[in-house]
Amino acid sequence: MNLQDPYEPELGSLPESGGEEGPESAETGTTSVGVTTEDSVVIATDRRASLGGRVVSNKNVTKVEQVHDRAALTMVGSVGGAQSFIRSIRAEANLYEARRGKPMGIEALATLASNFLRGGPFFMINPILGGVDDSGPHVYSIDPMGGLSEDDYVVTGSGMQFAMGVLEQEYDEGLSHEAGIQIATRAVQSATERDTASGNGVTIAEVTTEGVEIHSHEDIAEILG
């Protein structure tokens, strides 16, 4: 049973299976990309939010948030559920560090996020978690049931097939950080040109050993030059 408010802004979800089409089962969308480079992670998302998948409610949404000193997580699903999920992850990561005197590793952070999705009340669909720790850069896709999938690059959302085509063609192991930004941005750009549920520019999260930097651009050309 879907208890999500159909009139709450959404940052992306999956279509319901079966039943009559209506506000609660309407497909909404987003495009999120996570790429590992030689020594960092780049996460790129579009900036569009919708109401029930039919109306663009906001053209300037930041869909990725810092959740750890060196990790960021994309926001999908209802806005309220996404914000609650982010706060919970941050609180647990801070508590871990306070108790143990060291930051939580990215694998442990990903496991925590997947456990929250599996057993919690969060309206989250397929977020991306990217971070850097002592073992290097990591990027995970977390499915709606809490399953974890780590890879060199991951894509989620309704624009997945368009963004994935760019990554499959252009990604190489050992990319530089700047090359990772370019490829992730081009992947989102490809999705926004063909997927009507994604658009209004790009937000980039740069995750390095020095921390997380997040910046948004209404014009993708600002990144691609």
Buried (B, 14 or more C-beta within 10 A) or exposed (E): EEEBBBEBBBBBBBEBEEEEEEEBBBBBBBBBBBBBBEBBBBBBBBBBBBBBBEEBBBEEBBBBBBBBBBBBBBBBBBBBBBBBBBEBBBEBBBEBBEEEEEBBBBBBBBBBBBEBBEEBEBBBBBBBBBBBBEEEBBBBBBBBEBEBEBEBBBBBBBBBEBBBBBBEEBBEEEBEBEBBBBBBBBBBBBBBEEBEBBBBBBBBBBBBEEEBEBEBBEEBEEBEE
